[in-house]
Amino acid sequence: MPDPIVVTEGLHKSFGDTHALRGLDLSVPRGTVCGVLGPNGAGKTTAVRILATLSVPDAGHARIAGHDVVREAGKVRARIGLAGQHAAVDEKLTGRGNLRMFGRLSHLSRRDARRRADELLERFDLMDAADRQVVGYSGGMRRRLDLITSLILRPKVLFLDEPTTGLDPRSRGEIWDSIRELVADGTTVLLTTQYLDEADQLADDIAVVDHGQVIATGTPDELKATIGDHLDVELEDPAALDTAATVLKTLAGTDPTVTADRLSVALPGGGFRLFDVMRVLDRAGIAAADVRLRRPTLDEVFLRLTDRKELVR
């Protein structure tokens, strides 16, 4: 296991009577993607702001590459990049102009800012649009430009706060490819996202945050394994839904989710075969059009862990 490059210990942060963080503990190994998931108001963005030195915790400690985010904020800023939920680029400037401006704001010489801008535009496939005003960019291009402005100083740690919100599937895929490239080069990424498929695709490890605390950690597969396989049943006759729900509750020990002509239920660990399920349904006189076992999705894991009836967007 690589040494952790991002560490938080007992972070607390309140805003008036609102407790955003209640003792948040987190450890992110070098050169990995850590996905931070949680409902709105769980404390994800507050944690990122503290790690990025934009806010100070009320209690607890946080370190980036061994440097305390409060006492050594300058050293931390020299080692991190941050891309927020909304593109922060200047629409009146060109893509190249934005990158050069950010380079100069990051204290690069004019020559180094020009060189770094061209290097990033080439690497992230924006050279053809480099001299167009950003106001004419697509949403995906703007987000990609915003992402690479955070790379001007080659950060060791990159914080991405919901980087693909509002993008179409193709643009999201382009951002995903960019993130994979960065990690392949050794950058550590801490990613907050409302899209659980995004975390499933990108994250080496996931931390689920609720009410200001980390309530579960693990790889996507490890988290899915905590709630067992799911049984999906599609009925030939929707009129049999109530009977089928009773049968599946007896089989699994929990109420199934029912939608239209389908039922889904989490199974307790081990020992279930499709043949056995089919036989139980047949004995109850229930005709099934389709029966299958599958691994749970991260959405289902999230809902179980946070005890939400629906995913909070």
C-alpha positions as YAML, in Angstrom:
chain: A
units: angstrom
residues:
- id: 1
  name: MET
  ca: [0.00, 0.00, 0.00]
- id: 2
  name: PRO
  ca: [1.52, 3.39, -1.01]
- id: 3
  name: ASP
  ca: [2.14, 5.93, 1.75]
- id: 4
  name: PRO
  ca: [-0.78, 8.32, 2.28]
- id: 5
  name: ILE
  ca: [-0.29, 11.76, 0.75]
- id: 6
  name: VAL
  ca: [-3.59, 13.18, 2.06]
- id: 7
  name: VAL
  ca: [-4.43, 12.62, 5.73]
- id: 8
  name: THR
  ca: [-7.19, 14.10, 7.88]
- id: 9
  name: GLU
  ca: [-7.60, 13.34, 11.58]
- id: 10
  name: GLY
  ca: [-10.69, 14.33, 13.52]
- id: 11
  name: LEU
  ca: [-11.70, 17.32, 11.40]
- id: 12
  name: HIS
  ca: [-14.52, 19.42, 12.81]
- id: 13
  name: LYS
  ca: [-16.12, 22.43, 11.19]
- id: 14
  name: SER
  ca: [-19.30, 24.29, 12.09]
- id: 15
  name: PHE
  ca: [-21.17, 27.17, 10.51]
- id: 16
  name: GLY
  ca: [-23.33, 28.62, 13.26]
- id: 17
  name: ASP
  ca: [-25.54, 25.77, 14.45]
- id: 18
  name: THR
  ca: [-24.71, 23.62, 11.44]
- id: 19
  name: HIS
  ca: [-22.04, 20.96, 12.03]
- id: 20
  name: ALA
  ca: [-20.55, 20.34, 8.58]
- id: 21
  name: LEU
  ca: [-17.78, 18.03, 9.81]
- id: 22
  name: ARG
  ca: [-17.95, 15.89, 12.94]
- id: 23
  name: GLY
  ca: [-14.54, 14.24, 13.26]
- id: 24
  name: LEU
  ca: [-13.71, 13.36, 9.65]
- id: 25
  name: ASP
  ca: [-10.84, 10.86, 9.23]
- id: 26
  name: LEU
  ca: [-9.43, 10.16, 5.78]
- id: 27
  name: SER
  ca: [-6.26, 8.67, 4.30]
- id: 28
  name: VAL
  ca: [-5.46, 8.75, 0.57]
- id: 29
  name: PRO
  ca: [-2.48, 6.77, -0.82]
- id: 30
  name: ARG
  ca: [-0.14, 8.39, -3.33]
- id: 31
  name: GLY
  ca: [-0.88, 7.98, -7.02]
- id: 32
  name: THR
  ca: [-4.50, 6.89, -6.57]
- id: 33
  name: VAL
  ca: [-8.00, 8.23, -7.09]
- id: 34
  name: CYS
  ca: [-10.07, 8.53, -3.92]
- id: 35
  name: GLY
  ca: [-13.76, 9.02, -4.57]
- id: 36
  name: VAL
  ca: [-15.61, 10.88, -1.81]
- id: 37
  name: LEU
  ca: [-19.34, 10.19, -1.94]
- id: 38
  name: GLY
  ca: [-22.18, 11.52, 0.15]
- id: 39
  name: PRO
  ca: [-25.56, 13.25, 0.01]
- id: 40
  name: ASN
  ca: [-25.82, 17.01, -0.25]
- id: 41
  name: GLY
  ca: [-24.79, 18.57, 3.04]
- id: 42
  name: ALA
  ca: [-22.69, 15.58, 4.09]
- id: 43
  name: GLY
  ca: [-19.53, 17.70, 4.37]
- id: 44
  name: LYS
  ca: [-17.70, 16.77, 1.16]
- id: 45
  name: THR
  ca: [-17.09, 20.29, -0.15]
- id: 46
  name: THR
  ca: [-16.23, 21.58, 3.33]
- id: 47
  name: ALA
  ca: [-13.54, 18.91, 3.64]
- id: 48
  name: VAL
  ca: [-12.12, 19.80, 0.22]
- id: 49
  name: ARG
  ca: [-12.02, 23.51, 1.11]
- id: 50
  name: ILE
  ca: [-10.07, 22.74, 4.27]
- id: 51
  name: LEU
  ca: [-7.62, 20.50, 2.41]
- id: 52
  name: ALA
  ca: [-7.18, 23.19, -0.26]
- id: 53
  name: THR
  ca: [-6.39, 25.79, 2.49]
- id: 54
  name: LEU
  ca: [-9.53, 27.80, 1.65]
- id: 55
  name: SER
  ca: [-11.04, 27.20, 5.07]
- id: 56
  name: VAL
  ca: [-9.69, 26.47, 8.55]
- id: 57
  name: PRO
  ca: [-11.00, 23.59, 10.69]
- id: 58
  name: ASP
  ca: [-12.40, 24.24, 14.15]
- id: 59
  name: ALA
  ca: [-10.57, 21.16, 15.42]
- id: 60
  name: GLY
  ca: [-8.48, 18.29, 14.07]
- id: 61
  name: HIS
  ca: [-5.57, 18.19, 11.66]
- id: 62
  name: ALA
  ca: [-4.99, 17.68, 7.94]
- id: 63
  name: ARG
  ca: [-1.75, 17.16, 6.01]
- id: 64
  name: ILE
  ca: [-0.88, 17.17, 2.33]
- id: 65
  name: ALA
  ca: [2.45, 15.55, 1.44]
- id: 66
  name: GLY
  ca: [3.43, 15.84, 5.09]
- id: 67
  name: HIS
  ca: [2.58, 19.55, 5.40]
- id: 68
  name: ASP
  ca: [-0.08, 20.86, 7.79]
- id: 69
  name: VAL
  ca: [-2.81, 22.67, 5.85]
- id: 70
  name: VAL
  ca: [-3.08, 25.43, 8.48]
- id: 71
  name: ARG
  ca: [0.49, 25.98, 9.72]
- id: 72
  name: GLU
  ca: [2.12, 25.35, 6.32]
- id: 73
  name: ALA
  ca: [-0.57, 26.60, 3.98]
- id: 74
  name: GLY
  ca: [1.92, 28.09, 1.52]
- id: 75
  name: LYS
  ca: [3.76, 24.78, 1.11]
- id: 76
  name: VAL
  ca: [0.47, 22.98, 0.69]
- id: 77
  name: ARG
  ca: [-0.72, 25.39, -2.03]
- id: 78
  name: ALA
  ca: [2.48, 24.78, -3.99]
- id: 79
  name: ARG
  ca: [1.64, 21.06, -4.12]
- id: 80
  name: ILE
  ca: [-2.07, 21.06, -4.96]
- id: 81
  name: GLY
  ca: [-4.50, 21.91, -7.73]
- id: 82
  name: LEU
  ca: [-8.24, 22.54, -7.43]
- id: 83
  name: ALA
  ca: [-11.05, 22.41, -9.97]
- id: 84
  name: GLY
  ca: [-14.44, 23.30, -8.50]
- id: 85
  name: GLN
  ca: [-17.98, 22.58, -9.61]
- id: 86
  name: HIS
  ca: [-18.10, 25.48, -12.06]
- id: 87
  name: ALA
  ca: [-15.57, 26.47, -14.69]
- id: 88
  name: ALA
  ca: [-13.47, 29.40, -13.45]
- id: 89
  name: VAL
  ca: [-12.01, 30.43, -16.80]
- id: 90
  name: ASP
  ca: [-12.43, 33.87, -18.41]
- id: 91
  name: GLU
  ca: [-14.86, 33.60, -21.35]
- id: 92
  name: LYS
  ca: [-13.46, 36.71, -23.04]
- id: 93
  name: LEU
  ca: [-9.97, 35.23, -23.29]
- id: 94
  name: THR
  ca: [-8.84, 32.44, -25.58]
- id: 95
  name: GLY
  ca: [-7.97, 29.03, -24.19]
- id: 96
  name: ARG
  ca: [-4.29, 29.82, -24.61]
- id: 97
  name: GLY
  ca: [-4.78, 33.23, -23.00]
- id: 98
  name: ASN
  ca: [-6.45, 31.68, -19.97]
- id: 99
  name: LEU
  ca: [-3.62, 29.24, -19.42]
- id: 100
  name: ARG
  ca: [-0.96, 31.90, -19.80]
- id: 101
  name: MET
  ca: [-2.82, 34.12, -17.36]
- id: 102
  name: PHE
  ca: [-3.03, 31.34, -14.78]
- id: 103
  name: GLY
  ca: [0.66, 30.64, -15.34]
- id: 104
  name: ARG
  ca: [1.57, 34.24, -14.58]
- id: 105
  name: LEU
  ca: [-0.74, 34.26, -11.53]
- id: 106
  name: SER
  ca: [1.15, 31.16, -10.38]
- id: 107
  name: HIS
  ca: [4.41, 33.18, -10.60]
- id: 108
  name: LEU
  ca: [5.79, 31.55, -13.74]
- id: 109
  name: SER
  ca: [7.88, 33.72, -16.02]
- id: 110
  name: ARG
  ca: [6.24, 34.80, -19.29]
- id: 111
  name: ARG
  ca: [8.38, 32.31, -21.18]
- id: 112
  name: ASP
  ca: [7.56, 29.42, -18.82]
- id: 113
  name: ALA
  ca: [3.85, 30.34, -18.79]
- id: 114
  name: ARG
  ca: [3.76, 30.25, -22.63]
- id: 115
  name: ARG
  ca: [5.61, 26.94, -22.71]
- id: 116
  name: ARG
  ca: [3.42, 25.31, -20.06]
- id: 117
  name: ALA
  ca: [0.22, 26.55, -21.75]
- id: 118
  name: ASP
  ca: [1.23, 25.03, -25.09]
- id: 119
  name: GLU
  ca: [2.28, 21.80, -23.41]
- id: 120
  name: LEU
  ca: [-1.10, 21.39, -21.68]
- id: 121
  name: LEU
  ca: [-3.14, 22.37, -24.73]
- id: 122
  name: GLU
  ca: [-1.33, 19.76, -26.79]
- id: 123
  name: ARG
  ca: [-1.56, 17.04, -24.18]
- id: 124
  name: PHE
  ca: [-5.29, 17.48, -23.55]
- id: 125
  name: ASP
  ca: [-6.26, 17.87, -27.20]
- id: 126
  name: LEU
  ca: [-7.29, 21.53, -27.11]
- id: 127
  name: MET
  ca: [-4.66, 22.93, -29.47]
- id: 128
  name: ASP
  ca: [-7.14, 23.31, -32.34]
- id: 129
  name: ALA
  ca: [-9.29, 25.56, -30.14]
- id: 130
  name: ALA
  ca: [-6.40, 27.28, -28.37]
- id: 131
  name: ASP
  ca: [-6.86, 30.67, -30.06]
- id: 132
  name: ARG
  ca: [-10.66, 30.77, -29.92]
- id: 133
  name: GLN
  ca: [-12.48, 32.73, -27.23]
- id: 134
  name: VAL
  ca: [-13.73, 30.43, -24.48]
- id: 135
  name: VAL
  ca: [-17.26, 31.86, -24.88]
- id: 136
  name: GLY
  ca: [-17.49, 29.67, -28.00]
- id: 137
  name: TYR
  ca: [-16.35, 26.46, -26.29]
- id: 138
  name: SER
  ca: [-18.72, 23.58, -25.57]
- id: 139
  name: GLY
  ca: [-19.43, 22.72, -21.94]
- id: 140
  name: GLY
  ca: [-17.05, 19.76, -22.10]
- id: 141
  name: MET
  ca: [-14.24, 21.87, -23.56]
- id: 142
  name: ARG
  ca: [-14.69, 24.52, -20.86]
- id: 143
  name: ARG
  ca: [-14.51, 21.90, -18.12]
- id: 144
  name: ARG
  ca: [-11.41, 20.36, -19.71]
- id: 145
  name: LEU
  ca: [-9.78, 23.80, -19.90]
- id: 146
  name: ASP
  ca: [-10.74, 24.47, -16.28]
- id: 147
  name: LEU
  ca: [-9.21, 21.13, -15.31]
- id: 148
  name: ILE
  ca: [-5.89, 21.82, -16.99]
- id: 149
  name: THR
  ca: [-5.60, 25.32, -15.51]
- id: 150
  name: SER
  ca: [-5.29, 23.53, -12.17]
- id: 151
  name: LEU
  ca: [-2.28, 21.64, -13.56]
- id: 152
  name: ILE
  ca: [-0.12, 24.66, -14.35]
- id: 153
  name: LEU
  ca: [2.26, 23.92, -11.47]
- id: 154
  name: ARG
  ca: [2.21, 20.12, -11.85]
- id: 155
  name: PRO
  ca: [0.39, 19.44, -8.54]
- id: 156
  name: LYS
  ca: [1.10, 16.36, -6.50]
- id: 157
  name: VAL
  ca: [-2.55, 16.32, -5.37]
- id: 158
  name: LEU
  ca: [-5.53, 17.43, -7.45]
- id: 159
  name: PHE
  ca: [-8.91, 18.12, -5.86]
- id: 160
  name: LEU
  ca: [-11.85, 17.71, -8.22]
- id: 161
  name: ASP
  ca: [-15.17, 18.83, -6.77]
- id: 162
  name: GLU
  ca: [-17.93, 17.37, -8.98]
- id: 163
  name: PRO
  ca: [-15.94, 18.00, -12.19]
- id: 164
  name: THR
  ca: [-18.49, 16.59, -14.66]
- id: 165
  name: THR
  ca: [-21.74, 18.05, -13.28]
- id: 166
  name: GLY
  ca: [-24.06, 18.94, -16.16]
- id: 167
  name: LEU
  ca: [-21.91, 17.42, -18.91]
- id: 168
  name: ASP
  ca: [-23.17, 15.08, -21.61]
- id: 169
  name: PRO
  ca: [-21.89, 11.47, -21.63]
- id: 170
  name: ARG
  ca: [-19.25, 12.13, -24.29]
- id: 171
  name: SER
  ca: [-17.81, 15.12, -22.42]
- id: 172
  name: ARG
  ca: [-17.83, 13.16, -19.18]
- id: 173
  name: GLY
  ca: [-15.85, 10.41, -20.89]
- id: 174
  name: GLU
  ca: [-13.27, 12.95, -22.07]
- id: 175
  name: ILE
  ca: [-12.83, 14.26, -18.51]
- id: 176
  name: TRP
  ca: [-12.50, 10.67, -17.25]
- id: 177
  name: ASP
  ca: [-9.73, 10.00, -19.78]
- id: 178
  name: SER
  ca: [-7.93, 13.15, -18.66]
- id: 179
  name: ILE
  ca: [-8.11, 12.07, -15.01]
- id: 180
  name: ARG
  ca: [-6.74, 8.62, -15.85]
- id: 181
  name: GLU
  ca: [-3.80, 10.24, -17.67]
- id: 182
  name: LEU
  ca: [-2.98, 12.37, -14.65]
- id: 183
  name: VAL
  ca: [-3.01, 9.41, -12.28]
- id: 184
  name: ALA
  ca: [-0.84, 7.39, -14.67]
- id: 185
  name: ASP
  ca: [1.72, 10.20, -14.37]
- id: 186
  name: GLY
  ca: [1.68, 9.98, -10.56]
- id: 187
  name: THR
  ca: [-0.86, 12.64, -9.56]
- id: 188
  name: THR
  ca: [-3.10, 11.80, -6.63]
- id: 189
  name: VAL
  ca: [-6.75, 12.75, -7.20]
- id: 190
  name: LEU
  ca: [-9.41, 13.34, -4.58]
- id: 191
  name: LEU
  ca: [-12.74, 13.31, -6.40]
- id: 192
  name: THR
  ca: [-16.12, 14.32, -5.05]
- id: 193
  name: THR
  ca: [-18.97, 13.39, -7.35]
- id: 194
  name: GLN
  ca: [-22.74, 12.96, -7.41]
- id: 195
  name: TYR
  ca: [-22.42, 10.36, -10.17]
- id: 196
  name: LEU
  ca: [-21.80, 6.98, -8.60]
- id: 197
  name: ASP
  ca: [-20.93, 5.37, -11.94]
- id: 198
  name: GLU
  ca: [-18.12, 7.95, -12.17]
- id: 199
  name: ALA
  ca: [-16.68, 6.81, -8.85]
- id: 200
  name: ASP
  ca: [-17.08, 3.19, -9.95]
- id: 201
  name: GLN
  ca: [-15.12, 3.89, -13.14]
- id: 202
  name: LEU
  ca: [-12.33, 6.03, -11.69]
- id: 203
  name: ALA
  ca: [-11.81, 5.45, -7.98]
- id: 204
  name: ASP
  ca: [-9.25, 3.05, -6.53]
- id: 205
  name: ASP
  ca: [-10.85, 3.63, -3.13]
- id: 206
  name: ILE
  ca: [-14.08, 5.23, -1.99]
- id: 207
  name: ALA
  ca: [-14.94, 7.04, 1.23]
- id: 208
  name: VAL
  ca: [-18.65, 7.42, 1.94]
- id: 209
  name: VAL
  ca: [-19.37, 10.55, 4.01]
- id: 210
  name: ASP
  ca: [-22.58, 11.26, 5.88]
- id: 211
  name: HIS
  ca: [-23.32, 13.82, 8.61]
- id: 212
  name: GLY
  ca: [-19.72, 15.02, 8.53]
- id: 213
  name: GLN
  ca: [-18.07, 11.64, 9.12]
- id: 214
  name: VAL
  ca: [-16.60, 8.86, 6.99]
- id: 215
  name: ILE
  ca: [-19.00, 5.96, 7.50]
- id: 216
  name: ALA
  ca: [-17.44, 3.43, 5.11]
- id: 217
  name: THR
  ca: [-14.27, 2.98, 3.04]
- id: 218
  name: GLY
  ca: [-13.03, 0.42, 0.54]
- id: 219
  name: THR
  ca: [-12.65, -0.33, -3.12]
- id: 220
  name: PRO
  ca: [-15.85, -0.29, -5.18]
- id: 221
  name: ASP
  ca: [-15.90, -4.11, -5.17]
- id: 222
  name: GLU
  ca: [-15.32, -4.27, -1.41]
- id: 223
  name: LEU
  ca: [-18.20, -1.90, -0.74]
- id: 224
  name: LYS
  ca: [-20.50, -3.83, -3.07]
- id: 225
  name: ALA
  ca: [-19.59, -7.06, -1.28]
- id: 226
  name: THR
  ca: [-20.81, -5.63, 2.03]
- id: 227
  name: ILE
  ca: [-24.46, -5.86, 0.97]
- id: 228
  name: GLY
  ca: [-24.31, -9.13, -0.97]
- id: 229
  name: ASP
  ca: [-25.65, -10.10, -4.38]
- id: 230
  name: HIS
  ca: [-29.00, -8.88, -5.65]
- id: 231
  name: LEU
  ca: [-31.78, -10.99, -7.07]
- id: 232
  name: ASP
  ca: [-33.82, -9.44, -9.89]
- id: 233
  name: VAL
  ca: [-37.11, -11.04, -10.94]
- id: 234
  name: GLU
  ca: [-39.25, -9.99, -13.90]
- id: 235
  name: LEU
  ca: [-42.77, -11.39, -13.85]
- id: 236
  name: GLU
  ca: [-44.87, -12.54, -16.78]
- id: 237
  name: ASP
  ca: [-48.01, -11.30, -15.00]
- id: 238
  name: PRO
  ca: [-47.72, -8.01, -13.00]
- id: 239
  name: ALA
  ca: [-50.81, -9.08, -11.04]
- id: 240
  name: ALA
  ca: [-48.53, -11.52, -9.16]
- id: 241
  name: LEU
  ca: [-46.36, -8.73, -7.73]
- id: 242
  name: ASP
  ca: [-47.74, -8.91, -4.19]
- id: 243
  name: THR
  ca: [-47.41, -12.67, -4.00]
- id: 244
  name: ALA
  ca: [-43.90, -12.55, -5.46]
- id: 245
  name: ALA
  ca: [-42.90, -9.82, -2.99]
- id: 246
  name: THR
  ca: [-44.01, -12.03, -0.09]
- id: 247
  name: VAL
  ca: [-42.06, -14.98, -1.45]
- id: 248
  name: LEU
  ca: [-38.87, -12.94, -1.96]
- id: 249
  name: LYS
  ca: [-39.15, -11.39, 1.51]
- id: 250
  name: THR
  ca: [-39.35, -14.89, 3.00]
- id: 251
  name: LEU
  ca: [-36.37, -15.97, 0.90]
- id: 252
  name: ALA
  ca: [-34.13, -12.95, 1.58]
- id: 253
  name: GLY
  ca: [-35.38, -11.71, 4.93]
- id: 254
  name: THR
  ca: [-35.99, -8.17, 3.67]
- id: 255
  name: ASP
  ca: [-38.60, -6.35, 1.60]
- id: 256
  name: PRO
  ca: [-37.84, -6.26, -2.13]
- id: 257
  name: THR
  ca: [-37.91, -3.13, -4.24]
- id: 258
  name: VAL
  ca: [-40.91, -3.28, -6.57]
- id: 259
  name: THR
  ca: [-41.22, -1.40, -9.87]
- id: 260
  name: ALA
  ca: [-43.82, -2.15, -12.59]
- id: 261
  name: ASP
  ca: [-43.37, -5.88, -13.30]
- id: 262
  name: ARG
  ca: [-39.97, -6.25, -11.60]
- id: 263
  name: LEU
  ca: [-38.71, -6.98, -8.11]
- id: 264
  name: SER
  ca: [-35.20, -6.66, -6.69]
- id: 265
  name: VAL
  ca: [-33.91, -7.79, -3.32]
- id: 266
  name: ALA
  ca: [-30.52, -8.06, -1.60]
- id: 267
  name: LEU
  ca: [-29.66, -11.64, -0.68]
- id: 268
  name: PRO
  ca: [-27.87, -12.71, 2.49]
- id: 269
  name: GLY
  ca: [-24.40, -14.05, 1.83]
- id: 270
  name: GLY
  ca: [-23.79, -17.31, 0.01]
- id: 271
  name: GLY
  ca: [-25.76, -20.43, -0.86]
- id: 272
  name: PHE
  ca: [-28.25, -19.08, -3.39]
- id: 273
  name: ARG
  ca: [-28.54, -20.56, -6.88]
- id: 274
  name: LEU
  ca: [-30.84, -19.44, -9.66]
- id: 275
  name: PHE
  ca: [-32.25, -22.96, -9.89]
- id: 276
  name: ASP
  ca: [-33.31, -22.84, -6.23]
- id: 277
  name: VAL
  ca: [-34.95, -19.43, -6.67]
- id: 278
  name: MET
  ca: [-36.82, -20.60, -9.76]
- id: 279
  name: ARG
  ca: [-38.08, -23.66, -7.89]
- id: 280
  name: VAL
  ca: [-39.38, -21.55, -4.98]
- id: 281
  name: LEU
  ca: [-41.21, -19.22, -7.38]
- id: 282
  name: ASP
  ca: [-42.66, -22.16, -9.30]
- id: 283
  name: ARG
  ca: [-43.97, -23.78, -6.14]
- id: 284
  name: ALA
  ca: [-45.73, -20.52, -5.32]
- id: 285
  name: GLY
  ca: [-47.34, -20.51, -8.77]
- id: 286
  name: ILE
  ca: [-45.41, -17.43, -9.93]
- id: 287
  name: ALA
  ca: [-44.35, -17.35, -13.59]
- id: 288
  name: ALA
  ca: [-41.08, -15.46, -14.05]
- id: 289
  name: ALA
  ca: [-40.05, -14.04, -17.42]
- id: 290
  name: ASP
  ca: [-36.49, -13.50, -16.18]
- id: 291
  name: VAL
  ca: [-34.51, -14.23, -13.01]
- id: 292
  name: ARG
  ca: [-30.91, -13.21, -12.47]
- id: 293
  name: LEU
  ca: [-28.30, -12.72, -9.77]
- id: 294
  name: ARG
  ca: [-26.04, -9.67, -9.99]
- id: 295
  name: ARG
  ca: [-23.58, -7.62, -8.01]
- id: 296
  name: PRO
  ca: [-25.15, -4.54, -6.43]
- id: 297
  name: THR
  ca: [-24.49, -1.11, -7.92]
- id: 298
  name: LEU
  ca: [-22.76, 1.66, -6.01]
- id: 299
  name: ASP
  ca: [-26.11, 3.46, -5.95]
- id: 300
  name: GLU
  ca: [-27.57, 0.56, -3.95]
- id: 301
  name: VAL
  ca: [-24.55, 0.51, -1.63]
- id: 302
  name: PHE
  ca: [-24.88, 4.28, -1.11]
- id: 303
  name: LEU
  ca: [-28.58, 4.06, -0.31]
- id: 304
  name: ARG
  ca: [-28.01, 1.23, 2.16]
- id: 305
  name: LEU
  ca: [-25.11, 2.96, 3.93]
- id: 306
  name: THR
  ca: [-26.74, 6.36, 4.19]
- id: 307
  name: ASP
  ca: [-30.22, 4.94, 4.85]
- id: 308
  name: ARG
  ca: [-31.70, 7.17, 2.14]
- id: 309
  name: LYS
  ca: [-34.86, 6.27, 0.28]
- id: 310
  name: GLU
  ca: [-33.48, 7.98, -2.77]
- id: 311
  name: LEU
  ca: [-30.14, 9.33, -3.92]
- id: 312
  name: VAL
  ca: [-29.73, 12.98, -2.98]
- id: 313
  name: ARG
  ca: [-28.52, 14.98, -5.98]
...
